[in-house]
Amino acid sequence: MGRPRKPQNINLPDNVYVRIDKRSGKPIKRYFYRLYGKTEKSLGTNFNLACLEAIKLNLEKEPKGAVITFNRVANRYKDDIIPLKKPNTQKANLNGLKPLLEFFNGAPLEQIKSSHIRQYLDWRKETKAAANNEYMLFHHIWQKAREWGYTEKVCPTEGVSRYPIKQRETYIDDTIFHLVYQYCNQDLKDLMDIAYLTGQRPIDVVNIQRSHILNGYLHIVQEKTAAKLRIEIKGQLKTILERRLEDGKEYLFYTRLGSRFTPNYVSNAFARVREHTAQKHPEYAEALNAFQFRDLRAKSGTDKAMLFGMNAAREHLGHTTEKMTKTYIRLAPIIPPLETSVSEPEKTGE
């Protein structure tokens, strides 16, 4: 087994690596392709062009007339397709490839059947949500295999049902919100407030920077869907943003070591505070332990819908359809009862 790749090379196609050139005073990424031994070819400084050239070079190395295996197609997918995706999606795809390659190791593409997909899902039954994601990744790899001419077969995922995953239904009551909030440091308090006030995902909250604020609006392009939002800066949101930007830094949130906050950092910090809160208030332990930072987006959308209706919540969350928004609404609307029952005798004037 070869040496593990350096972190900066993990998401690059096979045989490609990057060097940081600091001779000009400004760091420049230069990409290279390893040919044979220590021989290398420069691919320039443009990431996309470097990947395209690497794809061509890797294709030239593929053995002609050999049996097409899942590994071969999956590795091409890793080289050609994954580097073009967003960083979080790249990471998820690379993690999903590991069990797929382990299970389908060396399997000829033409011999993979629907029954094998079922066996794979059964093999991954302990992590049903991950298994479903890997099912979809397999499906996309197969579709690319058809585009590339490796097979004419319909994807064997056809007719195989994924695991039913129950939608998350946790609604964070104001009492639970305030219990956790009181034990947070100022960074986490501001994160909770911004996440709730804007209704955005953790990744989009930690990515807010000075350049996103223009003419009284907070401009957000959602990481997951690329939906564009323009949020009016007023009230408590305005107060928080102005205070966070007083230090002159570009991003709102940094660690003590000067690194930007990441969703994982926030999730872990929040979990520690939540656990501490549950110890202090055991009577609320069940509700507190169910509280995840991401639930603030659903709470925000739910509260918006209860106050202003479903369409307002849809716009608030950056959805294109109300069907998408309904998955985030975790309270039923309040329905008043009829004023009187028919069992109550009518009052007649005397």
Contacts in CASP RR format, 6 or more apart in sequence:
PFRMAT RR
TARGET T0000
AUTHOR 0000-0000-0000
METHOD contacts of the structure
MODEL  1
MGRPRKPQNINLPDNVYVRIDKRSGKPIKRYFYRLYGKTEKSLGTNFNLA
CLEAIKLNLEKEPKGAVITFNRVANRYKDDIIPLKKPNTQKANLNGLKPL
LEFFNGAPLEQIKSSHIRQYLDWRKETKAAANNEYMLFHHIWQKAREWGY
TEKVCPTEGVSRYPIKQRETYIDDTIFHLVYQYCNQDLKDLMDIAYLTGQ
RPIDVVNIQRSHILNGYLHIVQEKTAAKLRIEIKGQLKTILERRLEDGKE
YLFYTRLGSRFTPNYVSNAFARVREHTAQKHPEYAEALNAFQFRDLRAKS
GTDKAMLFGMNAAREHLGHTTEKMTKTYIRLAPIIPPLETSVSEPEKTGE
5 12 0 8 1.000
5 17 0 8 1.000
6 17 0 8 1.000
8 18 0 8 1.000
8 20 0 8 1.000
9 16 0 8 1.000
9 17 0 8 1.000
9 18 0 8 1.000
10 94 0 8 1.000
11 82 0 8 1.000
11 83 0 8 1.000
11 87 0 8 1.000
11 90 0 8 1.000
11 91 0 8 1.000
11 94 0 8 1.000
12 18 0 8 1.000
12 31 0 8 1.000
12 51 0 8 1.000
12 54 0 8 1.000
12 83 0 8 1.000
13 51 0 8 1.000
13 54 0 8 1.000
13 55 0 8 1.000
13 58 0 8 1.000
13 78 0 8 1.000
13 79 0 8 1.000
13 80 0 8 1.000
13 83 0 8 1.000
14 54 0 8 1.000
14 58 0 8 1.000
14 75 0 8 1.000
14 78 0 8 1.000
14 79 0 8 1.000
15 33 0 8 1.000
15 34 0 8 1.000
15 35 0 8 1.000
15 54 0 8 1.000
15 57 0 8 1.000
15 58 0 8 1.000
16 31 0 8 1.000
16 32 0 8 1.000
16 33 0 8 1.000
16 34 0 8 1.000
16 43 0 8 1.000
16 50 0 8 1.000
16 51 0 8 1.000
16 54 0 8 1.000
17 31 0 8 1.000
17 32 0 8 1.000
17 34 0 8 1.000
18 29 0 8 1.000
18 30 0 8 1.000
18 31 0 8 1.000
18 32 0 8 1.000
19 29 0 8 1.000
19 30 0 8 1.000
19 32 0 8 1.000
20 27 0 8 1.000
20 28 0 8 1.000
20 29 0 8 1.000
20 30 0 8 1.000
21 27 0 8 1.000
21 28 0 8 1.000
21 29 0 8 1.000
21 30 0 8 1.000
22 28 0 8 1.000
28 45 0 8 1.000
29 45 0 8 1.000
29 47 0 8 1.000
30 42 0 8 1.000
30 44 0 8 1.000
30 45 0 8 1.000
31 42 0 8 1.000
31 43 0 8 1.000
31 44 0 8 1.000
31 45 0 8 1.000
31 47 0 8 1.000
31 50 0 8 1.000
31 54 0 8 1.000
32 40 0 8 1.000
32 41 0 8 1.000
32 42 0 8 1.000
32 43 0 8 1.000
33 40 0 8 1.000
33 41 0 8 1.000
33 42 0 8 1.000
33 43 0 8 1.000
33 53 0 8 1.000
33 54 0 8 1.000
33 57 0 8 1.000
34 40 0 8 1.000
35 41 0 8 1.000
35 57 0 8 1.000
41 57 0 8 1.000
43 49 0 8 1.000
43 50 0 8 1.000
43 53 0 8 1.000
43 54 0 8 1.000
44 50 0 8 1.000
47 83 0 8 1.000
48 84 0 8 1.000
51 79 0 8 1.000
51 80 0 8 1.000
51 83 0 8 1.000
51 84 0 8 1.000
54 79 0 8 1.000
55 76 0 8 1.000
55 79 0 8 1.000
55 80 0 8 1.000
58 76 0 8 1.000
58 79 0 8 1.000
59 76 0 8 1.000
62 72 0 8 1.000
66 72 0 8 1.000
67 108 0 8 1.000
68 108 0 8 1.000
68 109 0 8 1.000
68 110 0 8 1.000
68 145 0 8 1.000
68 150 0 8 1.000
68 151 0 8 1.000
69 106 0 8 1.000
69 107 0 8 1.000
69 108 0 8 1.000
69 109 0 8 1.000
70 100 0 8 1.000
70 101 0 8 1.000
70 104 0 8 1.000
70 105 0 8 1.000
70 106 0 8 1.000
70 107 0 8 1.000
70 108 0 8 1.000
70 109 0 8 1.000
70 112 0 8 1.000
70 141 0 8 1.000
71 101 0 8 1.000
71 104 0 8 1.000
71 105 0 8 1.000
71 106 0 8 1.000
72 150 0 8 1.000
73 109 0 8 1.000
73 141 0 8 1.000
73 142 0 8 1.000
73 144 0 8 1.000
73 145 0 8 1.000
73 148 0 8 1.000
73 150 0 8 1.000
74 97 0 8 1.000
74 100 0 8 1.000
74 101 0 8 1.000
74 104 0 8 1.000
74 141 0 8 1.000
76 144 0 8 1.000
76 148 0 8 1.000
77 140 0 8 1.000
77 141 0 8 1.000
77 144 0 8 1.000
78 93 0 8 1.000
78 94 0 8 1.000
78 97 0 8 1.000
80 144 0 8 1.000
81 140 0 8 1.000
81 144 0 8 1.000
82 90 0 8 1.000
82 93 0 8 1.000
82 94 0 8 1.000
83 90 0 8 1.000
85 93 0 8 1.000
86 223 0 8 1.000
88 203 0 8 1.000
88 223 0 8 1.000
88 224 0 8 1.000
92 133 0 8 1.000
93 137 0 8 1.000
96 130 0 8 1.000
96 133 0 8 1.000
96 134 0 8 1.000
96 137 0 8 1.000
97 137 0 8 1.000
99 124 0 8 1.000
99 134 0 8 1.000
100 120 0 8 1.000
100 134 0 8 1.000
100 137 0 8 1.000
100 138 0 8 1.000
100 141 0 8 1.000
103 120 0 8 1.000
103 123 0 8 1.000
104 112 0 8 1.000
104 116 0 8 1.000
104 120 0 8 1.000
107 116 0 8 1.000
109 145 0 8 1.000
109 150 0 8 1.000
109 151 0 8 1.000
109 153 0 8 1.000
110 151 0 8 1.000
110 153 0 8 1.000
112 156 0 8 1.000
113 156 0 8 1.000
114 156 0 8 1.000
114 157 0 8 1.000
114 158 0 8 1.000
114 159 0 8 1.000
114 160 0 8 1.000
116 156 0 8 1.000
117 135 0 8 1.000
117 138 0 8 1.000
117 156 0 8 1.000
117 157 0 8 1.000
117 160 0 8 1.000
118 160 0 8 1.000
120 131 0 8 1.000
120 134 0 8 1.000
120 135 0 8 1.000
120 138 0 8 1.000
121 131 0 8 1.000
121 135 0 8 1.000
121 160 0 8 1.000
121 162 0 8 1.000
121 163 0 8 1.000
124 130 0 8 1.000
124 131 0 8 1.000
124 134 0 8 1.000
125 131 0 8 1.000
125 163 0 8 1.000
128 163 0 8 1.000
128 165 0 8 1.000
129 163 0 8 1.000
129 165 0 8 1.000
131 162 0 8 1.000
131 163 0 8 1.000
132 162 0 8 1.000
132 163 0 8 1.000
132 165 0 8 1.000
135 157 0 8 1.000
135 160 0 8 1.000
135 162 0 8 1.000
138 155 0 8 1.000
138 157 0 8 1.000
139 155 0 8 1.000
139 157 0 8 1.000
142 151 0 8 1.000
142 155 0 8 1.000
142 156 0 8 1.000
142 157 0 8 1.000
143 155 0 8 1.000
145 151 0 8 1.000
146 152 0 8 1.000
146 153 0 8 1.000
146 155 0 8 1.000
167 327 0 8 1.000
168 295 0 8 1.000
168 298 0 8 1.000
169 330 0 8 1.000
170 290 0 8 1.000
170 291 0 8 1.000
170 292 0 8 1.000
170 295 0 8 1.000
170 298 0 8 1.000
170 330 0 8 1.000
171 295 0 8 1.000
171 298 0 8 1.000
171 299 0 8 1.000
171 302 0 8 1.000
171 330 0 8 1.000
171 331 0 8 1.000
172 291 0 8 1.000
172 295 0 8 1.000
172 296 0 8 1.000
172 298 0 8 1.000
172 299 0 8 1.000
173 287 0 8 1.000
175 284 0 8 1.000
176 284 0 8 1.000
176 287 0 8 1.000
176 288 0 8 1.000
176 291 0 8 1.000
177 192 0 8 1.000
177 196 0 8 1.000
177 299 0 8 1.000
179 277 0 8 1.000
179 281 0 8 1.000
179 284 0 8 1.000
179 288 0 8 1.000
180 192 0 8 1.000
180 270 0 8 1.000
180 273 0 8 1.000
180 274 0 8 1.000
180 277 0 8 1.000
180 288 0 8 1.000
180 291 0 8 1.000
181 189 0 8 1.000
181 192 0 8 1.000
183 273 0 8 1.000
183 276 0 8 1.000
183 277 0 8 1.000
183 280 0 8 1.000
184 192 0 8 1.000
184 273 0 8 1.000
187 253 0 8 1.000
187 261 0 8 1.000
187 269 0 8 1.000
188 266 0 8 1.000
188 269 0 8 1.000
188 270 0 8 1.000
188 273 0 8 1.000
190 240 0 8 1.000
190 243 0 8 1.000
190 244 0 8 1.000
190 252 0 8 1.000
190 253 0 8 1.000
191 205 0 8 1.000
191 206 0 8 1.000
191 253 0 8 1.000
191 261 0 8 1.000
191 266 0 8 1.000
191 293 0 8 1.000
192 293 0 8 1.000
192 296 0 8 1.000
193 236 0 8 1.000
193 237 0 8 1.000
193 240 0 8 1.000
194 200 0 8 1.000
194 205 0 8 1.000
194 208 0 8 1.000
194 237 0 8 1.000
194 240 0 8 1.000
194 252 0 8 1.000
195 202 0 8 1.000
195 205 0 8 1.000
195 293 0 8 1.000
195 296 0 8 1.000
195 297 0 8 1.000
195 300 0 8 1.000
196 296 0 8 1.000
196 299 0 8 1.000
196 300 0 8 1.000
197 236 0 8 1.000
197 237 0 8 1.000
197 240 0 8 1.000
197 300 0 8 1.000
198 205 0 8 1.000
198 218 0 8 1.000
198 220 0 8 1.000
198 231 0 8 1.000
198 237 0 8 1.000
198 300 0 8 1.000
199 296 0 8 1.000
199 297 0 8 1.000
199 300 0 8 1.000
199 301 0 8 1.000
199 304 0 8 1.000
199 316 0 8 1.000
199 317 0 8 1.000
200 220 0 8 1.000
200 222 0 8 1.000
200 229 0 8 1.000
200 297 0 8 1.000
201 222 0 8 1.000
201 223 0 8 1.000
201 224 0 8 1.000
201 294 0 8 1.000
201 297 0 8 1.000
202 263 0 8 1.000
202 266 0 8 1.000
202 267 0 8 1.000
202 293 0 8 1.000
202 294 0 8 1.000
203 223 0 8 1.000
203 224 0 8 1.000
203 263 0 8 1.000
204 220 0 8 1.000
204 222 0 8 1.000
204 223 0 8 1.000
205 266 0 8 1.000
206 251 0 8 1.000
206 252 0 8 1.000
206 253 0 8 1.000
206 260 0 8 1.000
206 261 0 8 1.000
206 262 0 8 1.000
206 263 0 8 1.000
206 265 0 8 1.000
206 266 0 8 1.000
207 223 0 8 1.000
207 251 0 8 1.000
208 218 0 8 1.000
208 220 0 8 1.000
208 251 0 8 1.000
208 252 0 8 1.000
209 250 0 8 1.000
209 251 0 8 1.000
209 252 0 8 1.000
210 245 0 8 1.000
210 248 0 8 1.000
210 249 0 8 1.000
210 250 0 8 1.000
210 251 0 8 1.000
211 250 0 8 1.000
212 218 0 8 1.000
212 219 0 8 1.000
212 220 0 8 1.000
213 219 0 8 1.000
213 233 0 8 1.000
213 241 0 8 1.000
213 245 0 8 1.000
216 232 0 8 1.000
216 233 0 8 1.000
217 230 0 8 1.000
217 231 0 8 1.000
217 232 0 8 1.000
217 233 0 8 1.000
218 229 0 8 1.000
218 230 0 8 1.000
218 231 0 8 1.000
218 232 0 8 1.000
218 233 0 8 1.000
218 237 0 8 1.000
218 241 0 8 1.000
219 228 0 8 1.000
219 229 0 8 1.000
219 230 0 8 1.000
219 231 0 8 1.000
220 228 0 8 1.000
220 229 0 8 1.000
220 231 0 8 1.000
221 227 0 8 1.000
221 228 0 8 1.000
221 229 0 8 1.000
222 228 0 8 1.000
222 229 0 8 1.000
222 318 0 8 1.000
225 318 0 8 1.000
227 318 0 8 1.000
227 319 0 8 1.000
227 320 0 8 1.000
229 318 0 8 1.000
231 237 0 8 1.000
233 241 0 8 1.000
241 252 0 8 1.000
244 252 0 8 1.000
244 253 0 8 1.000
245 252 0 8 1.000
251 260 0 8 1.000
251 261 0 8 1.000
253 260 0 8 1.000
253 261 0 8 1.000
254 260 0 8 1.000
254 261 0 8 1.000
255 261 0 8 1.000
255 265 0 8 1.000
266 293 0 8 1.000
267 292 0 8 1.000
267 293 0 8 1.000
267 294 0 8 1.000
270 292 0 8 1.000
270 293 0 8 1.000
274 288 0 8 1.000
274 289 0 8 1.000
274 291 0 8 1.000
275 289 0 8 1.000
277 284 0 8 1.000
277 288 0 8 1.000
278 284 0 8 1.000
278 285 0 8 1.000
278 288 0 8 1.000
278 289 0 8 1.000
281 288 0 8 1.000
297 317 0 8 1.000
297 328 0 8 1.000
298 328 0 8 1.000
298 329 0 8 1.000
298 330 0 8 1.000
299 330 0 8 1.000
300 316 0 8 1.000
300 317 0 8 1.000
301 313 0 8 1.000
301 316 0 8 1.000
301 317 0 8 1.000
301 325 0 8 1.000
301 328 0 8 1.000
301 329 0 8 1.000
302 313 0 8 1.000
302 328 0 8 1.000
302 329 0 8 1.000
302 330 0 8 1.000
302 331 0 8 1.000
304 312 0 8 1.000
304 313 0 8 1.000
304 316 0 8 1.000
305 312 0 8 1.000
305 313 0 8 1.000
305 325 0 8 1.000
305 329 0 8 1.000
306 331 0 8 1.000
306 333 0 8 1.000
306 334 0 8 1.000
310 322 0 8 1.000
310 325 0 8 1.000
310 326 0 8 1.000
310 329 0 8 1.000
311 322 0 8 1.000
313 325 0 8 1.000
313 328 0 8 1.000
313 329 0 8 1.000
314 321 0 8 1.000
314 322 0 8 1.000
314 324 0 8 1.000
314 325 0 8 1.000
317 324 0 8 1.000
317 325 0 8 1.000
317 328 0 8 1.000
319 325 0 8 1.000
END
